[in-house]
Amino acid sequence: MKETGKINYVEIPSRDIETTKAFFASAFGWSFVDYGPDYVAIENAGLDGGFYKSDKIASTESGSVLVVLYSSGLETTVNNVISSGGRVVQDIFDFPGGRRFHFTDPNGNEFAVWSEPNP
């Protein structure tokens, strides 16, 4: 349900929309709705959003917001990211409350994936 003042939608730059769609479909099972050649909406990703055509990238180094995904199997997700064309830029590490890693998609945008701590 949409609520006033709650995060509702996230938009992320993409140098190549088709490459972006292929990567996230393969690595995470997302699907998409095209809105012309320069925009695609994300479906089945947990939060509504989209990718827009841009030469810029989102990275924490440049001060961007970090989009963090969840995984119940962190090691499997690392393998899915790599086999789908992503690049791990920070290996799995512990943080208060769990473990996570950072990766870039084929366009260079940085994301993270977290999981609960190992039992």
N, C-alpha and C positions, 0 to 999 in steps of 0.2 A: 504494500500500500504506500502511495506517495504521501509524504508528510512535509509540511512547511519546515524549512531549516535543516532537513536531513539530506545527506549526500545522495544524489539520485542518478548521476550520469558522469562518466569520465571520458574525456577525449584525448587521444594519444596521436602524436605525429607518426607518419609513415612515409618513407621515401618511395616505397613500392608496395602499393595496396595488394596486388596479387600475391607477392611473396609473403606479406604479412598474413594474409588469409591462409595460405598453405601451411605456414609455420604453426600458427595457433590451432588450426584444425588438427594437424598431425600431433603436436606436442600435448595439447590439452583438450581436444575434442570440441572446441568452440565451433559455432556456425555463424553465418553472417548474412546480412541483408544489404545489397548494394543500393546506393543512392547516387548514381552517376559514377563517373570515372575517378572522382576525387574524394569520395567518402563511402565508408562501409560501417554499418552498425554491427555491434557484437551481440551475439545471442548465446545463451547457455554458459555464461562466464561468472555468474554469481552477482554481478552488478551490471546494470546497463551501461553501455558506452559505445564508442566508435573510434575508428582510425580515420584521420584526415590527411590528404596529400600534403607533404611538407618536406623540405630539405633539412629541417632541424631534427634533432633527436632529444629524447628525455633521458637525462642521466643525473645521478646524485652529485657527481663532480661539478656539474653546471648549476646545481641548486634546485633541480627538478623534484617534484613530488615523486616518491617511490611507490609504485603499485606493487602490492605484496599479495601473492596467491597462496592458497593453502594446499597441502598434500598430506595424505595419510601414509604415503610411501615415498619419502624424500629421495632415497637412492634411485628408485625407479623413475621418478620425475627428472632427476639429473640426466639419466640415460635417455629419456624421451626428448628432453631439450636438445641434447647433443645430436642425437640421431635425426632430429627434425631440422637441424641447421643452426641452432643457437650456440652460443659460446658462454661457458661458465667463466665469470670474471671474479668470483669469490667463492671458494670451495665451502662445503658444509662447515658451519661453525655453531657453537653453542651460544645462546643468549638467554637472558632471564625469561623463562617461560617456554623455551623450546630450542629448536635448531633451525637453521635456514641456510640458503645459498643465494647468490646473485648471478644473474645471467643477462646477456644481451640477445635480443632477437636479431634476425638477419639484417635488419635496418640499423642496428646499433642502439636501440632503446634499451634501457636498463630496467629490469624487473627483479623481484625476489620471490622465493617460495619458502614457506615456513611449515614446520610440523611440531607436534608435541615432543617433549624430551623422550629419549629412549628410556624404557622402564628399567 
